[in-house]
C-alpha cells in the first residue's frame, strides 16, 4: 500500500470461503477507502486461501495461522499485524453496510477520552425477520454491565454489542486482547474489560451499519450451551459487574444455557449464586422461573407472538434472537 491505512479490518475465518469473500468485499467496499483488510485464516484452509486469492485489491492481506486457535486468538493475531491507528472487527459470516467505517470515524472525533470504543447498531437478519439491535442505547451514567444484562422484558434484553460492530484504537486492542479459549460472551467480556481502562469510553452510532446473518439452519458456536464454563468465567470476573448486573446475567443468560439440564441441583446453584453475589430484581426472578419452567419451543412461540404484536402496532420489534444466551 502506498501509505499506511487509517483503519485495519480484522476478519477471522476457517472453512467458510464464500462467507469470508462476502465479508471481505463488504469491507473493501466502504466509502472510507484508507483501510486494509486482514483476513486471519485460523489454520490451514486451502479452499479459503484460494477463494481470497481471486480478490486483487492490494488492500487485502491474508495471514494463515499454522494451527487452529479459535476466533479470539485470530482477532488478537490480526490486531498485532494491523498497520492502522484503528482496528475494526468483522466476523466472516457478517457484512458491513458501505458507510460503516466512515460513520464510526466521525463519531470517534467527538470522543472525550483518547481511546474510545466505537460500536454501531446492527440488523439481525433471520429467515423470519430483520430486526435492529440493540433496541436502545446506554443512558447517560448507566453502568454498562447493567445495560448489557438487565432486562426490561421477560423474553429479551435491550442492551447489546456484537463483535462485527466494534472499532477501537489498535493500541487498545493490543493492550486488552480477547480472552483465548472463551467460547461465549467474547465481545461482552472484551468490552467490559476495555471500558475499565481510564482512557476508554464506549460510543454507539445510532444507525444500523452491520448485517448479522442469523441463519437458523447453520451450526454456530453461539448455540452451544457451556453453562459450567460460563459460570466459572462469571465468578472469575465478578469485578466487571455491578451486583444488579451479576444477578441478571446469572438468572437470564446463564440460566438459558443451563435450563436444558432440567436439574434441580443446577437450578438451586444458580439461584444461590445470584442471591449471594448479586442483587436480583423482580423481573430477574420472573425471568428465571419462566426459563426453567417453560420448554424452549413454548418460549420461542411466546417471543414470536410478542414480536408480531409489536410489529403490527408499529413499535420497534424486539430482537429476533431474544435471549442473549441465544445471541452470542
PyMOL commands that set and color helices and strands:
alter all, ss='L'
color gray80, all
select helices_A, chain A and resi 17-28+46-53+70-81+100-108+144-149+163-165+170-175+186-194+221-223+227-236+238-240+243-261+264-277+282-293+296-312+324-327
alter helices_A, ss='H'
color red, helices_A
select strands_A, chain A and resi 7-13+35-41+60-64+86-89+94-96+117-125+130-133+167-169+202-213
alter strands_A, ss='S'
color yellow, strands_A
deselect
rebuild
show_as cartoon
